[in-house]
Amino acid sequence: MKVILSSDHGGVNLRKEVGSLLEEMNIDYEDMGCTCEESVDYPDFGIPPAERVAKGEFDYGILICGTGIGISMSANKVKGIRCALAHDVFSAKMSRQHNNANMLAMGERVIGPGLAREITKAFLESEFDGGRHEKRVNKIIAYEEQ
């Protein structure tokens, strides 16, 4: 499994925590998030990693900003990306099992490091159920092809 990790200035600390978890889980990852504390624009840190997931360079992406909203909206503009904003374990699991999400977004100003680790783990350890859910995901994919 290969994961790309990124954040804007609002997610630097949580991104470090998630990076530590990925190391503990022996997951190969690349960090392309900002290293500054000055304000930067979340699309600049959400779109490029989403493009790399869409191209198949990475299996999954994890994005973090202050709320997770802006960076997830940016990532979801990339064709082939299904980025789920999750601030609880159940939503993270369901985003994989039912929606086949390939990116996860979280907000550093919304959740703490312990919960972020649990959410990340749930997201990465869950698998797509397929079946009736596959038909629904395929409708999203078909719409993107128009």
Secondary structure, 3 states (H helix, E strand, C coil): CEEEEEECHHHHHHHHHHHHHHHHCCCEEEECCCCCCCCCCCHHHHHHHHHHHHCCCCCEEEEEECCCHHHHHHHCCCCCCCEEECCCHHHHHHHHHCCCCCEEEEECCCCCHHHHHHHHHHHHHCCCCCCHHHHHHHHHHHHHHC
